[in-house]
Amino acid sequence: MNITLLAIGKTDDPALQELIDRYRQRLSHYVNFEFQVLPDIKQAKNRSEAQQKILEGQELLKRIQPSDQMILLDEKGTAYSSVKFSAFLQKKMNSGLKNLVFVIGGPYGFSEEVYARAQGKVALSAMTFSHQMVRLFFVEQVYRGYTILRNEPYHHR
């Protein structure tokens, strides 16, 4: 199974990007993981929130193949413990799924078209985090999930 993380806008903080890259490297020992960053929508200040979500949604959906399973990282999604998230990943692998795509939306969330295409939503927390931080937290949790599945000592129970 391949896992892709799609996000809008580059990471501005080099220290944060370094941590994301560190966990991406660690994760590469377990699964084919790709992190795709879509460029910010130009002239966003001239658009309404709804217009911005629609444009971002169109860009996101261009990168989703019909056979991909798309999961949104959304505050209204299912909240998992790290152990349960690892079981979620195992279930996806056991299903024979080729591509699992997780999506971080823009600052205003997702368009209705993106919600309609998604096969699920995952919440990282009830708290609100910057989209920049969510990238790091998510990549670390996928890494943690794989170490749990392999009974490696990274996660303490």
GUMISE-582508 format. One line per 8 residues: number of its first residue (from 1); their letters; for each residue x, y, z of N, C-alpha, C. Coordinates in steps of 0.1 Angstrom, whole numbers, plus 5000, padded with zeros to 4 digits. Example, Ala and Ser with C-alpha at 12.3 -4.5 7.8 and 13.67 -1.06 7.14 Angstrom:
% residues 2
1	AS	5132 4943 5078 5123 4955 5078 5132 4967 5078; 5128 4978 5071 5137 4989 5071 5129 5000 5079
//
This chain:
% residues 157
1	MNITLLAI	5008 4988 5000 5000 5000 5000 5009 5012 5000; 5005 5022 4993 5011 5035 4993 5003 5045 5001; 5010 5054 5008 5003 5064 5016 5008 5078 5010; 4998 5086 5007 5001 5100 5003 4995 5110 5013; 5002 5120 5016 4997 5132 5023 4997 5144 5014; 4985 5149 5012 4983 5161 5003 4981 5173 5013; 4988 5184 5010 4986 5196 5018 4987 5208 5009; 4980 5219 5013 4981 5231 5005 4990 5241 5012
9	GKTDDPAL	5000 5246 5004 5009 5256 5008 5022 5250 5014; 5033 5256 5012 5046 5251 5017 5047 5254 5032; 5056 5247 5038 5059 5249 5052 5069 5260 5053; 5065 5271 5060 5074 5283 5061 5085 5282 5071; 5084 5273 5081 5094 5272 5091 5104 5261 5088; 5117 5265 5086 5127 5254 5082 5128 5244 5093; 5127 5248 5106 5129 5238 5116 5118 5228 5116; 5106 5233 5113 5094 5224 5112 5096 5214 5100
17	QELIDRYR	5100 5220 5089 5102 5212 5077 5113 5201 5080; 5123 5204 5087 5134 5195 5091 5128 5183 5099; 5119 5186 5108 5113 5175 5116 5103 5166 5107; 5096 5173 5098 5087 5165 5089 5096 5156 5081; 5107 5161 5075 5116 5153 5067 5122 5142 5075; 5125 5144 5088 5131 5133 5096 5121 5122 5097; 5108 5125 5100 5098 5114 5101 5095 5108 5088; 5095 5115 5077 5093 5109 5064 5104 5099 5061
25	QRLSHYVN	5116 5103 5064 5128 5094 5062 5126 5081 5071; 5122 5082 5083 5120 5071 5092 5109 5062 5086; 5098 5069 5082 5086 5062 5076 5090 5054 5064; 5099 5058 5056 5103 5052 5044 5107 5037 5046; 5111 5033 5058 5115 5020 5061 5103 5010 5062; 5091 5016 5063 5079 5008 5065 5069 5008 5054; 5068 5019 5047 5058 5021 5037 5062 5031 5026; 5057 5030 5014 5059 5040 5004 5051 5052 5008
33	FEFQVLPD	5057 5062 5013 5050 5074 5017 5054 5086 5009; 5044 5093 5004 5047 5105 4996 5040 5117 5002; 5047 5129 5002 5041 5141 5008 5041 5151 4996; 5029 5154 4992 5027 5164 4981 5022 5177 4986; 5028 5188 4983 5024 5201 4987 5019 5208 4974; 5006 5213 4975 5000 5220 4964 5003 5235 4967; 5006 5243 4957 5008 5257 4959 4996 5264 4964; 4998 5275 4972 4988 5283 4977 4980 5289 4965
41	IKQAKNRS	4967 5291 4967 4959 5297 4956 4963 5312 4955; 4965 5316 4944 4970 5330 4941 4958 5340 4943; 4961 5352 4948 4951 5363 4950 4940 5358 4959; 4944 5351 4970 4934 5346 4979 4926 5357 4986; 4933 5368 4988 4927 5379 4996 4915 5385 4988; 4915 5383 4975 4904 5389 4967 4892 5379 4966; 4892 5368 4973 4882 5358 4972 4875 5356 4985; 4863 5351 4984 4856 5348 4997 4861 5334 5002
49	EAQQKILE	4858 5331 5014 4862 5318 5019 4856 5306 5011; 4844 5308 5007 4837 5297 4998 4844 5296 4985; 4848 5307 4979 4855 5306 4966 4869 5300 4968; 4875 5303 4979 4889 5297 4981 4888 5282 4983; 4878 5278 4991 4876 5263 4993 4873 5256 4980; 4865 5262 4971 4862 5256 4958 4875 5255 4950; 4883 5265 4949 4895 5265 4941 4905 5255 4947; 4907 5255 4960 4916 5245 4966 4911 5231 4964
57	GQELLKRI	4898 5229 4965 4892 5216 4963 4894 5211 4949; 4893 5220 4939 4895 5216 4925 4910 5211 4923; 4919 5218 4930 4933 5214 4929 4936 5201 4936; 4930 5199 4947 4931 5186 4954 4926 5175 4946; 4914 5176 4941 4907 5165 4934 4914 5162 4921; 4922 5171 4915 4930 5168 4903 4940 5157 4906; 4944 5156 4919 4955 5147 4922 4950 5133 4928; 4937 5132 4928 4931 5120 4934 4926 5111 4922
65	QPSDQMIL	4931 5098 4922 4927 5089 4912 4915 5082 4916; 4907 5077 4906 4894 5070 4910 4896 5058 4920; 4907 5051 4919 4909 5040 4928 4915 5044 4942; 4919 5056 4943 4925 5061 4956 4914 5061 4967; 4917 5058 4979 4908 5061 4990 4913 5073 4997; 4904 5083 4998 4908 5096 5003 4902 5098 5017; 4910 5102 5026 4906 5104 5040 4910 5118 5043; 4901 5126 5048 4903 5140 5052 4908 5141 5066
73	LDEKGTAY	4918 5149 5069 4922 5153 5082 4913 5165 5086; 4903 5162 5095 4892 5171 5097 4888 5171 5112; 4886 5182 5118 4883 5183 5132 4870 5175 5136; 4861 5173 5126 4849 5165 5128 4850 5150 5125; 4862 5146 5123 4865 5132 5119 4866 5123 5132; 4868 5110 5129 4870 5101 5140 4883 5103 5147; 4883 5103 5160 4895 5105 5168 4900 5091 5172; 4912 5088 5169 4918 5075 5173 4929 5077 5183
81	SSVKFSAF	4931 5067 5191 4944 5066 5199 4954 5062 5189; 4967 5063 5193 4978 5058 5184 4976 5043 5181; 4973 5035 5191 4971 5021 5189 4960 5018 5179; 4949 5025 5181 4937 5023 5172 4940 5028 5158; 4948 5039 5157 4952 5043 5144 4960 5033 5137; 4969 5027 5144 4978 5016 5138 4969 5005 5133; 4958 5001 5141 4949 4991 5136 4942 4995 5124; 4938 5008 5123 4932 5014 5111 4941 5012 5099
89	LQKKMNSG	4954 5015 5101 4963 5013 5090 4965 4999 5086; 4965 4990 5095 4966 4975 5093 4954 4971 5085; 4942 4975 5089 4930 4972 5082 4930 4976 5067; 4935 4988 5065 4936 4993 5051 4946 4985 5043; 4958 4981 5049 4967 4972 5042 4961 4959 5039; 4954 4953 5049 4948 4940 5047 4937 4940 5036; 4931 4951 5033 4920 4952 5023 4926 4951 5009; 4939 4953 5007 4944 4952 4994 4944 4966 4987
97	LKNLVFVI	4941 4976 4995 4941 4990 4989 4955 4994 4984; 4955 5000 4972 4968 5004 4966 4972 5017 4971; 4963 5027 4971 4967 5041 4975 4957 5047 4985; 4963 5050 4997 4955 5057 5007 4960 5071 5008; 4951 5081 5006 4955 5095 5005 4948 5103 5016; 4957 5109 5024 4952 5117 5035 4953 5132 5030; 4944 5140 5034 4944 5154 5029 4942 5164 5040; 4951 5174 5040 4950 5185 5049 4945 5197 5040
105	GGPYGFSE	4934 5203 5044 4928 5213 5036 4935 5227 5039; 4929 5237 5033 4934 5250 5034 4929 5256 5047; 4931 5269 5049 4928 5276 5062 4913 5276 5065; 4904 5274 5055 4890 5274 5057 4883 5261 5056; 4891 5250 5054 4886 5237 5054 4884 5232 5039; 4874 5223 5038 4872 5217 5025 4859 5221 5018; 4859 5220 5005 4847 5223 4997 4838 5211 4998; 4825 5214 4994 4815 5203 4995 4819 5191 4985
113	EVYARAQG	4826 5195 4974 4830 5185 4964 4841 5176 4970; 4850 5181 4978 4860 5173 4985 4853 5164 4995; 4844 5169 5003 4837 5161 5013 4830 5150 5006; 4824 5153 4995 4816 5142 4988 4825 5131 4982; 4837 5134 4979 4846 5124 4973 4853 5116 4984; 4854 5121 4996 4861 5115 5007 4854 5102 5012; 4862 5092 5016 4857 5080 5021 4858 5080 5036; 4863 5091 5042 4864 5091 5057 4870 5104 5061
121	KVALSAMT	4870 5106 5075 4876 5118 5081 4883 5113 5094; 4894 5118 5096 4902 5115 5108 4905 5128 5115; 4902 5129 5128 4906 5140 5136 4919 5137 5144; 4928 5146 5144 4940 5144 5152 4938 5148 5166; 4929 5157 5168 4927 5162 5182 4914 5171 5182; 4908 5173 5193 4897 5183 5194 4903 5197 5194; 4916 5198 5197 4922 5212 5196 4924 5216 5182; 4926 5229 5179 4929 5234 5166 4944 5236 5166
129	FSHQMVRL	4950 5231 5155 4965 5233 5152 4966 5240 5139; 4978 5246 5137 4981 5252 5124 4982 5241 5114; 4979 5244 5102 4981 5234 5091 4995 5230 5090; 5004 5239 5093 5019 5236 5093 5022 5225 5103; 5017 5226 5116 5019 5217 5126 5012 5203 5124; 5001 5204 5118 4993 5191 5115 5001 5182 5106; 5009 5187 5097 5018 5179 5088 5027 5171 5097; 5034 5177 5106 5043 5170 5115 5036 5160 5123
137	FFVEQVYR	5026 5164 5130 5018 5155 5139 5014 5143 5131; 5008 5145 5119 5003 5134 5111 5014 5124 5107; 5025 5129 5102 5036 5121 5097 5042 5113 5109; 5043 5119 5120 5048 5112 5132 5038 5101 5136; 5025 5104 5136 5015 5094 5139 5015 5082 5130; 5017 5084 5117 5018 5073 5108 5031 5065 5111; 5042 5071 5113 5054 5064 5118 5052 5057 5130; 5046 5063 5140 5043 5056 5153 5034 5044 5150
145	GYTILRNE	5024 5045 5142 5015 5034 5138 5022 5022 5133; 5032 5025 5124 5040 5013 5119 5049 5007 5129; 5054 5015 5138 5063 5009 5149 5054 5001 5158; 5042 5005 5161 5033 4997 5169 5030 4984 5162; 5027 4984 5149 5024 4972 5142 5035 4962 5142; 5047 4967 5143 5059 4959 5144 5064 4956 5158; 5057 4960 5168 5061 4959 5182 5075 4964 5185; 5078 4976 5179 5091 4982 5181 5089 4991 5193
153	PYHHR	5100 4995 5200 5099 5002 5212 5096 5017 5211; 5094 5022 5200 5091 5037 5199 5079 5041 5207; 5068 5034 5207 5056 5037 5214 5056 5030 5227; 5054 5037 5238 5053 5031 5251 5039 5029 5255; 5036 5016 5259 5022 5013 5262 5020 5014 5277
//
